Amino acid sequence: MADVFLHGTVHEARDDLQAAIRSEPSVLLLWEGLTPLGRNEFICWVDDAKQSATRQRRIARTREELLEGKKRPCCWAGCIHRTDKAPSRWQQAVLIDRKSKTSPAS
């Protein structure tokens, strides 16, 4: 049972995030104390990184924020992949902004 890693409600943590969280018992304990939604937010935030360097910074920041007592990633609009609720206005604005940046110019 010690090898079971707790994931989020929608997302599963990849090996690199799992390794970083498991590398320090106090961080793992804090991770396990989060709600499934809290874990989901951290995983989504890390997975949203476009570049490997950004992903690694977010993994490091996840560990730091857990040690700071945070239950969700700082400055994150929230997971847009959840199907149990509609996206908030903030999330909708982010989605619209992303679409306009990736759409070809007319």
C-alpha angles and dihedrals in degrees: 000000000000091000094059111112118201114231133187132271094263107007133059118212114246122232096265094054091044091051092050093050093044093048092081121039093213091054091048090051091051090048091052089050092059121096116251088254091052092051089046091056093053093046093048091048092051093044091050091068111113097201130050092234091054091048091052091049090050092049090052090046091050089058091047094048092049089052088049089057098252118153097195133028114274117250095008121138090213139253112314092190098075114112096192094078140026118255114268121243089260092052091047090053090051091049092049091047091051092050092051092050094050099040116099115251115258 
